[in-house]
Amino acid sequence: MSLLQASSLEYQKKAVKLHLWESRYWNLLLHMVDGESEIDDPNFFFAKDGKTNAKNELNATLDALLHETRFDDNASACKFPARTYWLAHELNITDLPEVHCTKYNKILKRLAPKSATLVFPSAHINSPASMFGHTFIRINSRYKSKLLAYAINYAADADPTKENGTIFAIKGLFGGYYGNYSLLPYSEKLKEYRDSEQRDIWEYDLDLNKAETLSMVRHIWELNGTHSRYYFLTENCSYNMLWLIEIARPSLYLREHFHFEVIPLETIHVVKEENIIIAESYRPSKRTTLLKYEELIESQNIHYVKELVNSDVDVEKFLEDTTITMQQEQYILEASIEYLEYSYSKTKMSKEQYLKIFHTLTKSRAILGKGNILKIETPNNPIISHRAIRTSIGAGVRDGKGIGFLGLRPAYHDLEDSDVGFLRGTQIEFLTILLSYNKETSIELEKATLLSIASITQRSEFFSGLSWRMHTGWDKNSFQEKSNFTGSVGVGFGIGNKFAYIYALVEPFFYITDTLTGGAGATLGLVIDKYKFMSTNIEATQRLYDTGRTQSLVHLTQSFRLSQNFQMKLQYTYKDRYSDSVEANEQTYRAVLNYYY
């Protein structure tokens, strides 16, 4: 037996004596949950059964580290610096072979890890795949500028713009994609989320010291090039960020807060609960910035922004216009530069066109000298938003008779919830159940939503996206009083201001009753959400069925935000009914208390 073999056996015996394979940190390094690793890449393991056997993987790792055959970047110690560091410390290993980890040391020097920040790009209003938001981690260095830092991201290896939306959703729900880690300059991630996707950025500095951040970076390197199955609702971007934070500080049990879905915003709440957020900051999106310029530029001048970008107006002639004040010219040129960058990010022009126009606009803006600094009001922090799971209890009167309600929604937000901390006009909820009770019919199913998504985009001078929503599940909105399976999808437009927004939609629908019934509805809605403590929702729909009959539906809700996770709603609904050749209507008044957790 060689000295190296004897040494390996000695350390393995010591590890067995210490039951190291059972330690929390070793299982964290392997991403083990209930005896099986969530890493699906065989290259992550040394033992053939390493995915399901933590003890064999530990012994195989010791063998590999002590019996190196390559001493460059391909060495086991270079590929797995976190395992190497931890095992050497726990077993007091002093005779590891000398290796030269050029690539790892180069990255480590570039990162210069000092602390970490959890970054939350808010929801993307026109992308169902991004309506939950997203999280990634920024590794802060010794440099003062955060733009010089690097970001750790985990995402599905998929492009939703190049696949059918339904197929994309199904594959994402059932692990049809692999997820990969990536290490990119933070400035590139800002361009992607803040500029291209128009998403506000929230940054939450974590209470992790230099040594803890370095532990995280060591493990990130081990995950480089590996893949795992990506599940939109569970093993997603945010869930994998929690793994990294626990690696940095093993005393944290962040993942144990989740049993079903892992929603990005919920992970921010959980990190807050664990008291490891020490500072918060906000970076407005390109969209938010342009909307602010819309407020500042006078209505008779707003057209110049697009015209300057499209070269429909000569910049010199614009500057010579004496009817426009100096401050307005400054705002218009600044907005033009922002809109130009936004247009280029959307590939609406070539790089050559962009650079030419950019040079002209920035040069012209510089001529005008220093102006007022753009002040964008910080919106409500997502961390004060309501939680995802909602339980509802209510009571009221339906057609003169008492009725009670009990509901449960696992996730996550609808237009009648308080939008404090959420993106205005967005809704995404699934598996919602609402039951009713009265003396005559006992318990009935009011609705059971499989999936409901809404994106009410407020059109503006610079943004003209369509509003849309879809719904599938069971409800009692048909002519019959019992619940029937239904599906609908609608499209339209919305406009608004700081006080309220309105929307109009055309919505084809179908019901499965005794027969298949279809039709189309025209919906007009109003949401008044100026005040943080209350909101008003009014919606009226006129339907035309394929039988030729028409139906009116009216829904009014006055909501009060009692606290972060309590809401009181007063509601009125009107529905046309038609049964046994008798036309009637149904009116319901109710008060509902919602609790979010």
N, C-alpha and C positions, 0 to 999 in steps of 0.2 A: 504493500500500500504506500503510495507516494505521500509526501508531506502535505500537498494540497488536498488530497483526498481525505487524509487524516484530519486536516483543519476543517474541511467542509463537514465531515461527520461530527466533529466536536461541536461545531456551531449548531448543527441540526439537533443534536441531543439537548443542547442548552435551550434551544427554541421550544422543543417539546416540553422540557421541564417547566418553562415559563408559560406554556400554552399561548405562545405568541399568535398562532393562527386564529385564536378566538378573540384577540384584542379588537377593540372598536376601530383603531386606526388602520390595522391591516385590512379589515373588511371595508373600510372607507376607500383605501387605495385600490382595492379590487372592484369597488362599486357593487359589493355583495348585498343582496336583499333576500332574507330567508334562505340562505345557503346557495344562492345562484347570482352570478354577476350579471349586471344589466349591459355590460359591454359584449357585443356580439362578434367582435373581430378576433379570430384565433391568434393573430400576431400580438395581442395584448398579453398572452399567457405563455409561460414556459412549460408547464405541465399539460399533457394531453387533456386531462380532466380539470384543468385549472379554473374553468368557468364555474364548476360546481363543487370544487374541493379546495378550500382555502389552505388546508394543511399541506397537501401535495404541492400547491403552487408556491408556498413559502419555501419548502425544501428545494424545489426545482430552481427557485430564484437564487437561493444561496449557492447551489451548484454552479449556476451560470455566472454569478459574480466572482466566485473563487476560482473558476476554471475558464477564464477568458481566453478566447482564441483569436480575437481581434482587439486591438488596443487603440483604435481610432474612433471615429464617430459611430461605428457599428458595434462597439463594445456594449455589453449588457448594461454596464454602469452608466454609459452615456445615454442609452435609450431610456433608462429607468432611474433617474437621479433621486426621485422621492423615495422609492423603495430602498435604494442603496443607502441614502442618508439615514433613514429610520432604522433599518436593520443593523447598520454599523453602530448606531447609538445604543439600541436596545441590547445588542449582544456584545458590545465593546470589541468590535472587529477592528484589528489594527494591521492585518496582513493582506488587505485587498490588493490585487495587481494594479500597477500604475497604468492609467489610461489617459488619452488625450482627447477631450471632448470639445473640439474646436467650434462646431456649430452651436452647441448648447451654451458654451461660454460667451460666444459672440452675441447670441440672443439675450443672454442674461445681462451682459454689459449694456446692450442697447436699451433693454427695459429698465434697468436700474431700479428694481421694485422697492417702493417705499411704503405705499399704502394702496387701498383698493376702494373703488366706488361702484355701487350698483346703479346702472343706468336704465331708465324706463322711457323708451319712446312710446308716446301715447297712441291711442287707436288711430288707424287710417280709415277715414270715413267712407271711402269707396272700395275697400278691399275686405271681403268677408274673412279672408285668411288672417288679416291683421287687426280685426276689430277688438281682439282681446288685449292688444298691446304687445309688448315684447320686453325682455330684459337681457342685458349682457353686462359684463364687468370690465371696468377700465382699470388698468394697472398704472398707478401714479408713480412718477419717477422724481428725481431730485430737481427736475426742471420746473420752473414756475408755470410755464404755459401748459395747460392741459391738452392743447392741440398736438403737443409733442409726445403725448402718452400713447399707449397701445391698448387695444380693446380685445377681450376674449369673447367670442361669440359662438353660439351653438345653433344650428339651423338645419332644416330638412334640405336634402339635396334634391330640390325640385324647384321648378319655375311655374307658378300658378298662371302666368300670362300665356304659357305655351301649351297648356293642357285644358281639356274640358273641365269646367268648374265643378260639376258633379263628381266626375272621376277623381279630381284632385282632392275633394273633401272626403270621399269614401276611402281612398288610399291613405290619406293622412290620419283618419280616425282609426284605421286598423293596421297601422305599421307598414304601409306600402312603400315607405321611403326610408332611406338611411339618414341619420343625422351625423353631422361632422362638426368638429371644432375648428375654429379659424383664429388666427392672430393677425390683426390688421392695425394700421395707424388709426388712432381715434378720429382724426380729421376725416378719414374716408367713411367711417360709420356715420359721422355727422352729415356728410354730403348725402349719403344714402337715405337716412331716416328723416332728417330735418329739412333737407332741400328737395330731394326728388319725391319723397313720399309725403311731404307736408305734415310731418308729425312733430309736435312739441316734444322737447327732451327734458326729462327730469333726472337730476343727478343726486344720489344719496351716498354721501361719504360714510364709509364703514369704520367702526372702531377696531381696526386690525393694525397691529404694529408691523414693523419692518420684517421681523422674523416670521410672523404668521403669513404675511404676503409672499415672502420668499417660498414658504412651504406650498402655497397655492401654485406659484409659478413652476416649481419643480414638478408638480403633478400634471399641470397643463402640458408640459413638455412630453410627459409619458403618454398623454392622450393624442399627441400629434400624429395624424395619419390614420387613427383608428376610427371605426364607425360602429354605430348602434342603431337599432330600429327606432324610428322617430314616430311618436304618437302625439297628435295635436292636443289631446286633453290630459295626458299623463306625462310620459317621458318626453317633455318638450324643452324649449329653450330655457324657461325659468326653472324647471325642475333640475336641470343639469347645472345651472348656476348655484343652486343650493348645495349640491355636492361639493363644489369648489370652496364655498364658504365654510362648510363643515371640515374640509381637509385643512383649511387654514386654522380653524379653531374647533377641535373635535368635541369640546364640551357643549357645542350647540347641536340641537336636534331639530333642525328646521324642517326636514322632510316629513317628520312624524306629525306635523300639523295637517297633512293632507292624506285623505283616504280614497278620494275618487278623482275629481278633476284638479289639475294644477293650473290656475289662471294667473298670468303674469302679475296683474295688480294685487292678487291675493298674496303673492310672495313678498311684495313690498310691505303689506300689512304685517305679515309674519315676522319679517326682519325688524320692523318697528317694535313689535311686541317683545322681541328678544333684546331690545334696548342696545342695538349695535349701530344705529344710525346717529351720527354726531353732527352732520350738517346737510343742508338741502339747498339745491340751486336749480335754476330754470333757464333753458335756452329756447327762445321762441322759434317756431318753424318759419320757413319761407312764406308759407300761407299766412301765418299770423302777422308777420312783418308787413306783407302787402296789404292786408286788411286794415292795418293801422294807417298806412299811407292813404288808403281810400278815405279815411276819416279826415285826414289833414288837408288833402288836396281839394280845392273848390270844385264843385260839380261841373262848372263850365270849362275846367282845365283838365279833368281826369282823362279825357280822350287822348291827350298828348303822350301818355305813358306808352300805350301800345303802338301809337303812330311812330314814335321815336325808335322803338325796338324794331318795328317792321320797315324802318327807313321811309315811311310815307311822308315824313316831315323832315326838312333839313334842319340840323341842329343849330347852325348859325342863324338862320331866320327865326328859329324859336327863341334864341337868346336876345334877338333884336326886338322882340315884341314888347313894347313899353306898357301894354295893358296888363302884363303879368308881373306881380311883385317879385323881388329878389328871393324872398323866402319860398314863394310858390315854385319858382324855377328850381330852387334847390331840392325841394320835396319831389318835384316831377322827375328830375334827373336821377335822384337817388332811387325812386320807385322804378324807373326805367331800367336801372342797372340790376335791381333785384328781379324784376320780371324777365329780363334778358337771361339771367342765370337760371331762373326757373324754366324758361322755354328751352334752353339748351339741355338741361337735365332731362327734359321730356323728349329729347331728340327731335325737336321741331326745326332745327337748323344745323348746318354743318359747322365743324370746328372753325373753319376759315371765316365763315360769316360771323360766328360768335366773337372771335378775337378782334375782327375789324370793328364791329359795332361796339364792343366792350371798350376798346381803346378810345374811340370817338366820344362815348358817353362819359367815361371817367375823366378824360382830359377836359371836357366841357364843364363837368362838375367841379373840377379843381380850380378852374378859372373863377368860379363864383365865391371862392373862399369858404371860411368856416361858417357853419350854420347851427341851428338848434339840434341838439342831440335827440334822436328818436327815443321817446320814452314809451315803452310798452308795459302796460299794467300786468303784473303777474297774476295769472288766473288761480282759481282754487286748486290747491295741491291735491293730487290723486290720493295722497295718504290720508286725507280726511273724508274720502268718499265712503259710501256704505259698503258693507261686505257683500259677498256673492250670493250666499244661500239666504233664501227668504221664506219665512213662515208667516202666513196670513190668517187672521181670524176676524170675522165680521158678522154683523147682524143687520137686518133691514126688513123691508116690506115689499112684497111682490103681488101686484094686483089685489091689494088690501089684506094680504095674509102674511103673517110673520115667517121669516126665513133666516137661516144661519149659514155661514160660510166658513170653510177651513181649507187652506191651500198650502202648498209647498213648491218651491222652485229652487232646484240645485244651483242654477246659474242663469243670468248673471246681472242683467240690467234691461229695463224697458223704458219707454218714453214717459211713463207716468211716475217712475222712480225719480227721486231727487237727482239732478244732473251735476250736483256739486262734486267736482273732481273727475267727472266723465266728459267725454267729447259730446258736445251738444248735437242732438238729432240722431243719435245712434241707439240701436237696440239689438241685443242678441240674447236669447234665452232658449233653453231647451229642457225637456222633461218636466214641464210645469203641470201640476195637477191642482184643480180647484173643485171641491165638493160642496154641495149645498144640502141643507136639511130642512124639511118642514113636516108637519104632523100628517099630512095627507099622503105624500109619496115617499116619506122617510128620506134615505140618502140617495142623492142623484149626482151624476158626473156633470159638472158645469162645463169644464173644458180640460183637455189633456194635450198640451202642446209638445210635439216632438221637436220642432225647431222653428223659431221665429226670428227673422233678421230684418232690421230696418236701417236705412241710411238716408236721412232727410238732409240733403245738402242745400245750404242757403246760397243761392246764386248771387254773384256780385259782379263788379266791373271786370275783375281779373279771373274769376272762377265761375264756370258755367256747367258744372257737372249735373247729371240727372239725379233725382231722388228715386228711391226704389224700396220695396220691401217684399218679403215672401213669408208664407206661413204654411205649416202643415201640422195636422193633428185633428183632434175632435173638439167641436164647440157646439153651442146651441143657437147659432145665428141664422140657421135656415128657417124655412116656414114652420117646420115641425118643432115641437117643444123639447124633444129628446136630443141627445148629443149624437152627431153624425160626423163621420170622417170627412175632412175637407182639405183642400189645398188651394193656394192662391199665390199669385205673383203680380206685382204692380209696378208701374213706372210713372214718373211725373216730374214735378219741379217744386222747389221751395224757395222762399225769399224770407228775409228777416232783418231785424236790427237788434240792438242790445235789450230791448224790452220784450220782444216776442218773435215768433216765426210762424209762417203759415205754409201749408203744402197742399197740393192737389195731385191725386193719383188716379189712374185708370187701372182697375184690377180684375182681370179674368179669374174665375174661380170654378171649382167643381165641388159637388157633394156626392157621397155614396150613401144613399138611403135604400129604399126598396129597389130603386133604379139609379142610374148615374144621371145626375142633374148638373147642368153647367150654366154659366152666365157671365156677366161682366158688371162691375160696379164702378161708380164714380165717387171718389172720396175727397172731402174738403176738411182740412184739420187746422187747428190753431193751438199753439202752445205759448203760454205766457210764463216766462221763467226769469224775469228781471230780478226777483228777490230770492236770496239764498234760503229763506225759511219757508217758502211756499211756491207752488206752481199751479197753473190751471191748464187742463187739457180738454179741448172740445173737438169732437169729430162727428161728421155726418156723412152717411153713405147712402146712395140711391142705387139699388141693384135692378138689373133686368135679367130675368131667367130665360132659358131656352124655351120655356113653355109660354112665354109672352107676359107672364105676371111680373109686377114690380114690387119692390120691398124697400122700406125705409129703415135705416138703423141710425140711432143717435146715441152718443156716449159722452157724458160730461163728468169730469173728475176735478175736484179741488183737493190738492194735497198739501200737507203741512209737515215740514221736517222738524220733528220734535227733538231729535238729537242725531248724532252720526248714524246710528243704527235703528232708530225708531221713526216710523212715519204713520201719520193718520190720513186716511183718504175718505172723502165724502163723494159718493157717486150716484149718478142717475143714468139709467139706460132705457131706451125705447126701442121696441122691435115689432115690426108688422108680423102677424102670424096668419096662417091659412091652413085649416084642418077640417076635414069632412065637409068641404064646400062652404065652410063658414070663415069669413074674414074677421080678424080680431087684432088686438094689439096687446103687448105686454110691457108693463112699466115696473121698474125696480128701483127702489131707493135703498141705499145701504151705507153703513159706516164700517170701515176696515182699518185694522191696526196691523201694520207690517213690522216684523222684527228681522233684521239682517245679521248674519253671523258667519 
